Amino acid sequence: MPVVVALLLASCATAVTTNPTPSPPINPSATPEVAPSLPSPTGSVVVAPSETPHAALLLTDRLGSARSDFDCDGLPDLLEFFNAPRPGSYVGREAGKLARLTRSWGAIVDLPFDGMPGDDPVRNPLIGVADVNGDGCDDAIIDVGHGASTTWTTFLVFDGNELRQVEEDGKPVTFLFGGSVRHGNAIECRRTKDAAEIVARAVSDYTSDFQWEEVEDVHHWSSKFQLVLWSTTQTVIAVSIRYAMPADQERYWGFSCG
Protein backbone atom coordinates (compact mmCIF):
# COMPACT_ATOMS: atom_id res chain seq x y z
CA MET A 1 0.00 0.00 0.00
CA PRO A 2 1.29 3.51 -0.69
CA VAL A 3 2.28 5.95 2.00
CA VAL A 4 -0.42 8.63 2.11
CA VAL A 5 0.69 12.00 3.45
CA ALA A 6 -2.73 12.91 4.79
CA LEU A 7 -2.27 14.77 8.04
CA LEU A 8 -4.74 13.56 10.62
CA LEU A 9 -6.18 16.98 11.40
CA ALA A 10 -7.33 17.56 7.90
CA SER A 11 -7.56 14.43 5.82
CA CYS A 12 -10.85 14.41 4.00
CA ALA A 13 -10.66 11.11 2.18
CA THR A 14 -13.64 9.99 4.25
CA ALA A 15 -15.04 13.30 5.51
CA VAL A 16 -18.16 14.70 3.86
CA THR A 17 -19.55 18.21 4.15
CA THR A 18 -22.99 19.31 3.04
CA ASN A 19 -21.84 22.90 2.46
CA PRO A 20 -18.42 22.76 0.81
CA THR A 21 -16.65 25.95 -0.09
CA PRO A 22 -15.16 26.29 -3.56
CA SER A 23 -11.49 25.46 -3.56
CA PRO A 24 -9.25 28.51 -4.05
CA PRO A 25 -7.56 28.92 -7.43
CA ILE A 26 -5.01 26.19 -8.06
CA ASN A 27 -1.70 27.12 -9.59
CA PRO A 28 -0.42 23.98 -11.33
CA SER A 29 2.71 24.32 -13.42
CA ALA A 30 2.04 25.09 -17.02
CA THR A 31 3.04 22.39 -19.45
CA PRO A 32 4.04 23.04 -23.07
CA GLU A 33 1.55 20.53 -24.47
CA VAL A 34 -1.27 18.73 -22.70
CA ALA A 35 -3.57 16.60 -24.82
CA PRO A 36 -7.19 15.92 -23.85
CA SER A 37 -8.59 12.46 -23.35
CA LEU A 38 -8.57 10.76 -26.73
CA PRO A 39 -9.60 7.31 -27.90
CA SER A 40 -6.70 5.19 -29.03
CA PRO A 41 -6.49 5.50 -32.83
CA THR A 42 -5.56 1.86 -33.24
CA GLY A 43 -7.71 0.29 -30.52
CA SER A 44 -6.19 -1.84 -27.80
CA VAL A 45 -2.47 -2.47 -28.06
CA VAL A 46 0.05 -4.35 -25.96
CA VAL A 47 3.01 -2.58 -24.41
CA ALA A 48 6.14 -3.18 -26.45
CA PRO A 49 9.52 -4.01 -24.90
CA SER A 50 11.30 -0.94 -23.57
CA GLU A 51 14.34 0.17 -21.62
CA THR A 52 12.57 -0.98 -18.45
CA PRO A 53 10.65 -4.17 -19.34
CA HIS A 54 7.47 -4.97 -17.41
CA ALA A 55 4.84 -7.66 -17.70
CA ALA A 56 2.67 -7.17 -20.80
CA LEU A 57 -0.27 -4.83 -20.21
CA LEU A 58 -3.33 -4.18 -22.33
CA LEU A 59 -3.50 -0.49 -23.25
CA THR A 60 -6.90 0.98 -24.06
CA ASP A 61 -7.58 4.75 -24.18
CA ARG A 62 -4.84 7.34 -24.29
CA LEU A 63 -5.75 9.70 -21.47
CA GLY A 64 -3.39 12.61 -22.08
CA SER A 65 0.18 13.66 -22.80
CA ALA A 66 2.82 16.31 -22.21
CA ARG A 67 5.95 17.22 -24.16
CA SER A 68 8.89 18.49 -22.08
CA ASP A 69 12.51 17.69 -21.19
CA PHE A 70 12.14 14.89 -18.63
CA ASP A 71 15.64 13.39 -19.03
CA CYS A 72 17.74 16.58 -19.00
CA ASP A 73 19.26 16.14 -22.46
CA GLY A 74 18.00 19.53 -23.58
CA LEU A 75 15.48 18.05 -26.02
CA PRO A 76 11.73 17.54 -25.60
CA ASP A 77 10.45 14.09 -24.69
CA LEU A 78 6.87 12.80 -24.89
CA LEU A 79 5.09 11.56 -21.76
CA GLU A 80 1.78 9.76 -22.39
CA PHE A 81 -0.80 8.24 -20.06
CA PHE A 82 -2.97 5.22 -20.88
CA ASN A 83 -5.60 3.08 -19.25
CA ALA A 84 -3.85 -0.23 -18.57
CA PRO A 85 -6.11 -2.70 -16.73
CA ARG A 86 -4.13 -5.26 -14.76
CA PRO A 87 -5.59 -7.98 -12.54
CA GLY A 88 -2.74 -7.64 -10.02
CA SER A 89 -3.54 -4.03 -9.12
CA TYR A 90 -4.15 -3.94 -5.37
CA VAL A 91 -6.91 -1.34 -5.76
CA GLY A 92 -8.84 -3.12 -8.47
CA ARG A 93 -8.46 -3.88 -12.14
CA GLU A 94 -10.14 -0.64 -13.25
CA ALA A 95 -7.51 1.46 -11.47
CA GLY A 96 -4.51 0.37 -13.55
CA LYS A 97 -2.73 3.11 -15.51
CA LEU A 98 0.47 3.30 -17.52
CA ALA A 99 2.84 6.22 -18.04
CA ARG A 100 5.00 5.95 -21.17
CA LEU A 101 8.02 8.20 -21.69
CA THR A 102 9.30 8.35 -25.26
CA ARG A 103 12.71 9.99 -25.09
CA SER A 104 13.86 12.46 -27.74
CA TRP A 105 15.88 9.79 -29.54
CA GLY A 106 13.09 7.18 -29.57
CA ALA A 107 13.73 4.95 -26.55
CA ILE A 108 10.60 4.06 -24.57
CA VAL A 109 10.34 3.78 -20.78
CA ASP A 110 7.12 2.49 -19.21
CA LEU A 111 5.73 2.75 -15.67
CA PRO A 112 2.53 0.95 -14.62
CA PHE A 113 0.92 2.64 -11.62
CA ASP A 114 -2.29 2.50 -9.59
CA GLY A 115 -5.04 5.04 -9.38
CA MET A 116 -7.92 4.80 -6.93
CA PRO A 117 -10.85 2.37 -7.25
CA GLY A 118 -13.99 3.91 -8.69
CA ASP A 119 -12.21 6.82 -10.39
CA ASP A 120 -13.31 7.96 -13.84
CA PRO A 121 -11.34 5.62 -16.13
CA VAL A 122 -11.05 8.21 -18.93
CA ARG A 123 -9.84 11.13 -16.81
CA ASN A 124 -6.38 12.47 -17.71
CA PRO A 125 -4.20 12.00 -14.58
CA LEU A 126 -1.74 14.74 -15.57
CA ILE A 127 -2.01 17.88 -13.42
CA GLY A 128 1.13 19.64 -14.66
CA VAL A 129 4.87 19.57 -15.26
CA ALA A 130 7.58 21.09 -13.01
CA ASP A 131 11.03 20.33 -11.62
CA VAL A 132 9.87 19.11 -8.21
CA ASN A 133 13.12 17.49 -6.99
CA GLY A 134 15.55 20.22 -8.03
CA ASP A 135 17.64 18.15 -10.45
CA GLY A 136 16.97 20.44 -13.42
CA CYS A 137 14.74 17.94 -15.26
CA ASP A 138 11.00 18.31 -15.64
CA ASP A 139 8.81 15.94 -13.63
CA ALA A 140 5.12 15.04 -13.93
CA ILE A 141 2.56 15.89 -11.27
CA ILE A 142 -0.33 13.43 -11.45
CA ASP A 143 -3.75 12.88 -9.94
CA VAL A 144 -4.19 9.34 -8.58
CA GLY A 145 -7.64 9.69 -7.02
CA HIS A 146 -10.16 11.74 -5.07
CA GLY A 147 -11.60 11.82 -1.59
CA ALA A 148 -14.85 13.54 -0.70
CA SER A 149 -13.28 16.95 -1.33
CA THR A 150 -9.56 16.35 -1.89
CA THR A 151 -7.33 15.34 -4.79
CA TRP A 152 -4.73 12.61 -4.18
CA THR A 153 -1.50 13.61 -5.87
CA THR A 154 1.94 12.17 -6.56
CA PHE A 155 4.97 12.82 -8.79
CA LEU A 156 6.64 10.85 -11.59
CA VAL A 157 10.37 11.40 -12.17
CA PHE A 158 12.94 9.95 -14.56
CA ASP A 159 15.97 8.81 -12.55
CA GLY A 160 18.31 8.41 -15.53
CA ASN A 161 17.24 4.84 -16.28
CA GLU A 162 13.65 4.39 -15.16
CA LEU A 163 10.46 6.36 -14.80
CA ARG A 164 9.68 6.26 -11.08
CA GLN A 165 6.78 7.14 -8.83
CA VAL A 166 8.13 9.16 -5.90
CA GLU A 167 8.62 7.13 -2.71
CA GLU A 168 9.00 7.69 1.01
CA ASP A 169 10.04 4.91 3.39
CA GLY A 170 10.33 2.59 0.40
CA LYS A 171 6.69 2.97 -0.68
CA PRO A 172 4.87 5.17 -3.21
CA VAL A 173 3.90 8.44 -1.53
CA THR A 174 0.71 10.45 -2.03
CA PHE A 175 -0.11 14.03 -1.03
CA LEU A 176 -3.51 15.74 -0.77
CA PHE A 177 -4.86 19.16 -1.69
CA GLY A 178 -8.32 20.68 -1.47
CA GLY A 179 -10.83 20.38 1.35
CA SER A 180 -14.04 21.82 2.79
CA VAL A 181 -15.19 24.69 5.04
CA ARG A 182 -13.90 22.78 8.09
CA HIS A 183 -10.59 21.33 6.93
CA GLY A 184 -8.01 21.75 4.19
CA ASN A 185 -4.91 20.20 2.66
CA ALA A 186 -2.27 21.95 0.57
CA ILE A 187 0.89 21.03 -1.34
CA GLU A 188 3.79 23.38 -2.04
CA CYS A 189 6.98 22.67 -3.99
CA ARG A 190 9.65 25.13 -2.88
CA ARG A 191 13.38 25.70 -2.51
CA THR A 192 15.00 26.61 0.82
CA LYS A 193 18.74 27.37 0.87
CA ASP A 194 19.08 25.70 -2.54
CA ALA A 195 17.35 22.53 -1.31
CA ALA A 196 14.16 21.39 -3.02
CA GLU A 197 11.33 20.59 -0.63
CA ILE A 198 7.79 19.27 -0.72
CA VAL A 199 5.62 20.90 1.94
CA ALA A 200 2.32 19.30 2.99
CA ARG A 201 -0.03 21.39 5.13
CA ALA A 202 -3.27 20.47 6.85
CA VAL A 203 -5.70 22.63 8.83
CA SER A 204 -8.98 22.06 10.67
CA ASP A 205 -11.23 23.94 13.07
CA TYR A 206 -12.78 20.86 14.69
CA THR A 207 -11.51 21.60 18.21
CA SER A 208 -12.54 25.28 18.37
CA ASP A 209 -14.86 27.60 16.43
CA PHE A 210 -12.36 30.47 16.83
CA GLN A 211 -9.10 28.83 15.78
CA TRP A 212 -7.57 26.54 13.21
CA GLU A 213 -4.96 23.94 14.01
CA GLU A 214 -2.25 23.56 11.39
CA VAL A 215 0.25 20.77 10.86
CA GLU A 216 3.06 21.35 8.35
CA ASP A 217 5.30 18.51 7.18
CA VAL A 218 8.46 19.35 5.22
CA HIS A 219 9.94 16.58 3.05
CA HIS A 220 13.48 16.64 1.62
CA TRP A 221 14.86 14.67 -1.32
CA SER A 222 17.38 11.94 -0.53
CA SER A 223 17.58 10.92 -4.21
CA LYS A 224 15.85 11.84 -7.47
CA PHE A 225 12.75 9.85 -6.50
CA GLN A 226 12.97 9.34 -2.71
CA LEU A 227 11.66 11.68 -0.03
CA VAL A 228 12.33 11.77 3.71
CA LEU A 229 10.27 13.57 6.34
CA TRP A 230 12.51 16.44 7.49
CA SER A 231 10.35 18.29 10.01
CA THR A 232 6.84 18.61 11.44
CA THR A 233 5.49 21.86 12.88
CA GLN A 234 2.17 22.45 14.64
CA THR A 235 0.61 25.94 14.78
CA VAL A 236 -2.65 27.53 15.96
CA ILE A 237 -4.30 30.18 13.75
CA ALA A 238 -6.76 32.36 15.69
CA VAL A 239 -9.80 33.93 13.99
CA SER A 240 -11.99 36.68 15.45
CA ILE A 241 -15.26 35.48 13.90
CA ARG A 242 -16.71 32.05 14.60
CA TYR A 243 -16.00 29.61 11.76
CA ALA A 244 -14.04 32.25 9.81
CA MET A 245 -11.42 30.78 7.50
CA PRO A 246 -7.70 31.68 7.59
CA ALA A 247 -6.76 34.69 5.49
CA ASP A 248 -4.35 32.88 3.13
CA GLN A 249 -6.61 30.13 1.84
CA GLU A 250 -4.26 29.18 -1.01
CA ARG A 251 -1.64 28.26 1.61
CA TYR A 252 -3.95 25.75 3.27
CA TRP A 253 -6.24 24.51 0.47
CA GLY A 254 -4.13 25.02 -2.64
CA PHE A 255 -1.54 23.39 -4.86
CA SER A 256 1.59 25.26 -5.94
CA CYS A 257 4.45 23.66 -7.85
CA GLY A 258 6.59 25.20 -10.56
Buried (B, 14 or more C-beta within 10 A) or exposed (E): EBBBBBBEBBBBBEBEBEEBBEBBEBBBBEBEEBBEBEEBEEEEEEBEEBEBEBEEBBBBBBBBBBBBBBBBEEEBBBBBBBBBBBEEBEBBEBBBBBBBBBBBEEEBBBBBBBBBEEBEBBBBBBBBBBBBBBBEBBBBBBBBBBBBBBBBBBBBBBBEEBBBBBBBEEEBBBBBBBBBBBBBBBBBBEEEEEEBBBBBBBBBBEEEEEBBBBBBBBBBBEBBBBBEBBEEEEEEBEBEEEEBBBEEBBBBBBBBBB
